[in-house]
Amino acid sequence: MRIVGVHGVGNLRPGLTPQQAAHVLAGIWTRALGHSHGVGQRVPLPALSMAYYADLLQRPGRQGEGGFADLDPLELELVRAWLSAVGLPEGAPAGRATAPLRQALAWVAKSRGLGRPATEWFVATFFREVAAYLRHPDGPARTAARNRTAEMITTYKPRVVIAHSLGSVVAYEALWAHPQLKVELLVTLGSPLALPHAVFQRLQPQPVSLRGRRPPGVARWVNIADPGDLVALPPQGIERQFDGVDAQEPLEEAIHAFDFHKAANYLATPRLRTLLNRLH
């Protein structure tokens, strides 16, 4: 069975060509899918290829990965929208200044049992890349990422596309931009597609009457979200805001206490194993 994966944030591989980076990530995902079958269960691993786009989201002149204070106005706007979806308690600070935002992030970290520095790093990394992709409706980075993903699907003709995190946004838009592409199953993992104001209203094509739709060439769309995933917000938002998505019960347990958004943990879930096994 052929699968095309579309990775999420934090996957830049400096020093590697896009082809080399795609090969490395494909190996990581393939091994994670193999782990989903458990010890001692011998099953053929899928032929997985990766649509790699992280290199396209790097802004010229920006040195490395700055901290939370280094976020630009759009990135901060997306963080504020995300904080609104997290559900801060009444009276919690979430203003425009960096200090109130840091206080709000501290509350998020404490309420989820996470370290504050790690939470700030995760939020900064995530929204820096999300903003780089969403900054312009048809900007060069966004168009190139969609086209690279479409080229992988065209070349490998997969039965399944598995898209994680920001990659679910890239895959969704790529499949809409190239409606001739046919995919038997689209699986989105830890997806922010329904995140209000930060992502949902910025999608291309834009949602109609606050409703998104399954891409025309996709026969079936299944979304899998960890109940503790700080990116997959609002809970069950995709099933509620997008037509044509299979209704799925939330995962019964968190995929990981701290790595709630890690692709490898999602790829190893029994839910995904069951979906793929039914296609054999």
N, C-alpha and C positions, 0 to 999 in steps of 0.2 A: 504494500500500500504506500502510495506516495503522499508525502505531507510537505507543505511549505510552512515554515514558521516565520513569524514576524515579531522580532524582539521588542522589549520595552526599554525604559530609560537605564542609564548607567552602563551601557555596553560599548562605549567607545574603546577601540583597540589601537592605541597609538603605535605607530611603527609597522602596522600591518596594512596591506592593501585591502580594499573592500572585499575582494574575493577570499583572501586569507582569513579575514575577520569572520566572514560568513561561514567559512569551513570550521573554524574554531567553535563558534556558537552552535553550529549544527551538531557538532560532536557532543557538546554539553547537553543540549536538549535531547539528543538520542539516548544518551546514557540515563538521563532523568526519566525518560519514558520507559526504559528498560527496568528501572528500579520500581516502577509502579506495579510490576507484575509479581513482586515479592521474591524472596530467596527461594531458589530451587525450581522456579517455574521457568521453563525454557520456551520462549516464544520468539518468533522472528521479529527483529527490530525493524521499524518502518524505515523506508528510504526518505529521510528528512533533509530538506534543503532550506537554507535560511535567506530571507530577504533582509539584507543589512543596510541600514540607512543612517546609523549614528554619526558617521563622518559628515553627513550633509547638514547637520544641525549645529556645527561649530561656527561661532561668529568670529570673523577675522579681527585680529587685534585684541581679542579677549584672552588674557593670560590665565590658563588653567581653570580650575573650578574655584571661584571665589566663594566666600561664606554667605550666610544669610543676609548680611548687611550690604553685600555686593549686588543684590537683585535690582533690576531696572524697574521703571514704573509699570510696564505690562506684567512682568513677573510678580511684582507685589500685588497687582490687581487680581491676578489669578489665585495667589495665596489667600487673599481676603475672601474671595468667592468660595474657595475650598473650606476655609474656616467656618463660613456660614453653614455649609452643608454638614460639617462635622457635628454641629449641634452644641455650641458653647453654652454654658449655663448663663442665665440672665445676669447681666451686670459684668460679664467677663469682657475685658478690653479686646477690641479688634479694630482699632482705629487705623488711620493712615500712617502714623509714625511707626518707625521700626520698633521702638521700645514696647508699645502696646501689643504689637504683633508677636514679639518675643514672649511676652507674658501669656498671650493666648496659646502659643506653642508649648510653653511650659505646662499649662493646664492640660493640653492634649497628651503630652508625654506622661504626666503624672497619672491621668485618668486611665491610660492604657498600660501603665506599668513599664514605660519605655524610658530610656535615658534621654535627657534633654539634648545633649550635643548630637547624638545619633539622629534624633527626630529632626533637629534643625538641618543637619546635613541631608537627610532624606528629602525633606520638603524643598530645600534649595536646589538639590540635584533634579528632582522631579519637575518642578515648575520652570526651571531654566530651560530644560529640553522641550517641555510642552509649549512654552512661549515661543521658542525658536521655530517650532513647527507651525503653530497657529497664528503667528504674528501677522501674516498677510494671507487673505483667502486663496490667492493663486500665486503666492511668492515662489521664488526659485527653489528654496529648500523643500517646501511643501510639495510642489509639483514633482521635483526630482525623486523624493521619497515615495510618492504614489506610483510614479512611473517605474522605479526600480522594483517595487513590489509586484506591479502588474507584469513586468518582464519575467520575473521569476515564476509567476503562475502560468504565463504563456509558455515558457520554456519547459517546465517540468510537469505541467498538466496534472496537478495533484487532485486527489479525491477530497483531501482535507486541508484546510488552512487553519492553523492555530496561531492566534495573535494575543500577545500579552501586553497589558499596561498601555502605554502610548501606542504600541504596535497595533492595538485593536482599532485605534482612531485612524492610523495610517492604512490598515487593511480595509476598513469600512469605506474610507474615501476612495481608495484605489479601485475597489470593486464597483463603486458607483461611477467613477470616472471612466471605467472600461466595462460597460455592461455586457459585452460579448463574452467575458470570462465566465466559465461555468465551474462551480464548486459544489460538490455534493454536501459537504458539511463545513460550516464555519464555527469554530470554537473560540470564544473570547474569554480570557482569563484575567481576573483582577482589572476589569476595564473601567476607565473613567468616562466612557461615552455619554453617560447620563448626568455627569456632574454639572449642575446648573450654573449658567453664566460663565464659568471657566471654560467649559468644553462644549456642552450640548448646543447652545445657541450659536456657536462659532463653526459648527460642522458644515461641510460642503458635500452634497446639497444641504441647504438649510432646512431644518425640520418645518413641516407645514402644520399649522395649528397646534404647535407644541407636541408634535408626534414625529418620531423618526420611523424609518421603514427598513426592512431587510433588503439588502442589495438585490437587484433583479436576477443576477446569475447564480444566486445562492439558493440551493434547494432546502437547506435546513440550517438554522442558526441556534446554537446552544451557548448560553452564558454561564460561567462558573465563577463564583465570588466567595472568598473567605469572609465570614461574618465580621471579622476584626480588621479587614483590609481598609486602610485609611484612604485608599485611592478609589476603590469600587463604591462610590457614593452617588446618590443615596442608596441605602440597601434595597435590592431588587428593583432599582431604578430602570435598568435596561428592559426588564420584562414589562414594566409598567409604561415606559415612554416610547418603546419601539414596537411597531407592528411586525408580526412574523417571527417573533422569538419564542422558542419553546419555553413554556413555564417550567421552571425547575425549583424544587425545594432548596432552600439555602443549605450549604454544607453544614452537616450536623456539628462538626467541631472545627476549630481553627486549624489551618494547615501547619501553622507554626506559631509559637508564642511570641516570637520577636520578628522572624523573617516572614511576616504575614503577606508580603507582596512579592516574594522571591519566585521567579519563574520555575526553578527546579522543584520547589515544593508543590506548586500547582500541577506541574507535569506528572508528579508522582501520585496524584489523588486517584483513588478507586473510581470516582465518578468519571474521570477522563478515560481510564482504562476500559471501563464498561462501554463507553461510547465508541471507542475505536475497535474494540473486539466485535461489536455488532456489525461492523463494516466488512469484516474478513469473509 
